[in-house]
């Protein structure tokens, strides 16, 4: 099975999982919303990514880092991705993106989310004969698993990027990522010690 086929299969599996979880949540009792939980900040690093580059059908892998800031289900995500490995002809891509993110629902410890990021995509063309920087936007979705109040595993994150101003026509890299983030601030709690419904 090719890398691109694996990526498509993983994206399909993620979509099915989100649909199943959404159906399950629809029948569950809503969580109380007595008081807003305040700002929660998490930083992820050392994550892995595998993308179909969109240029020459190259499948490349690399590292990613990200920051999430959330108030309840609404948040902002910023990410940097460095796709510099397992590449043919030295083609590499780098992304710097930021944008809104929305947590669909919270069924502890799982949290599915959707996002829409914008920013810059960079590409090094074959054998580094040239480099280009382009505006990029990327709808995406993912699933996180909270293993501790401060430690969150990004099980899978799927992005479909679009670089509409690419030199040779639009470029559409897409792929999956995973990682681990650490929450920098503690979860706010009620006076009796119970925690708010967090993120």
Residue, then its C-alpha position, 0 to 999 in steps of 0.5 A: x500500500x502506498x503512503x498516499x493510500x495509507x493517508x487516505x485510509x487514515x483520514x477515512x477512519x478518522x471521519x468514521x470515528x468522529x461520526x460514531x462519537x457524534x452519534x454517541x454524544x447526541x444521546x448523552x446528557x449535556x454537561x453543566x455550564x455553570x461558569x466559564x473555565x477560562x483560558x487554557x494553553x497547551x504546547x505540543x512538540x516532537x510530533x510526527x507528520x506524513x504528507x503527500x506533498x502535492x508536488x511530483x506525488x512525493x510522500x514526505x515525513x517530518x516533525x511538527x510543533x503546535x500551540x493551542x489556546x482555548x476558552x471552552x470549546x473555542x480556541x486558536x491553534x498555531x503550528x509549524x511543520x517541517x517536512x524534510x525527510x523521506x523525500x525524493x530529489x530533495x523536495x521539502x516543505x515547511x508550513x507556518x499556520x494559525x487559525x480558529x479551532x473548535x472542539x466538537x464535544x467533550x466525552x472525557x478523555x476524548x476530544x474531537x475537533x475541527x480547525x481552519x488555519x491560514x499562513x505560509x507554505x514554503x517549498x524547496x524544489x528538486x535539488x534545491x535549485x529554487x525555493x518558494x513561499x506561498x499563501x496557504x490555507x488548511x481545513x482540518x480535523x483531529x482527535x485528542x486523548x487526555x491522559x492527564x490534566x496536563x498531558x494530551x495525546x494528539x492521536x491523529x490530525x488530518x489537514x488538506x492544505x491549499x496553496x492557490x498562488x503556487x507557481x505551477x498552479x494550485x498545490x494541495x498537500x495533505x496528510x496526517x500528524x500526531x503528537x503530545x502536548x503539555x498544558x501550561x496552566x492548571x485547570x480552573x476549579x470550583x471553590x470545593x475543589x471540583x474542576x470546571x468542564x475543561x476544553 
